[in-house]
């Protein structure tokens, strides 16, 4: 990571969306997520109708994360995959994991849901940091 450029940030955003698609797919952790979140198949169908808004917004938010991670990677001198994994991990520990904990502390969501969502973001942050290397 030596400079902030658009294509790696776009690619990292797309990778983040892809990890979420796979992670929350019904054949992976989607069924568990639906049970823990009390999401019904009907509400999933309603959500599909808003995809034309949700997906671009999710991509933009993931690209913002990638943009900030890229700056951190430059500041910390990340030049190899080990450094990228560390960058993804520390960004997750410092930002995503504590923020997501609020769902357990204040919204009284199950700890298992926190673990599921936080684990997804750990994978996404590391994957994004690895993509930003190239």
Secondary structure, 3 states (H helix, E strand, C coil): CCCCCHHHHHHHHHHHHHHHHHHCCHHHHHHHHHHHHCCCHHHHHHHHCCHHHHHHHHHHHHHHHHHHHHHHHHHHCCCCHHHHHHHHHHHHHHHHHHHHHHHHHCCCCCHHHHHHHHHHHHHHHHHHHHHHCC
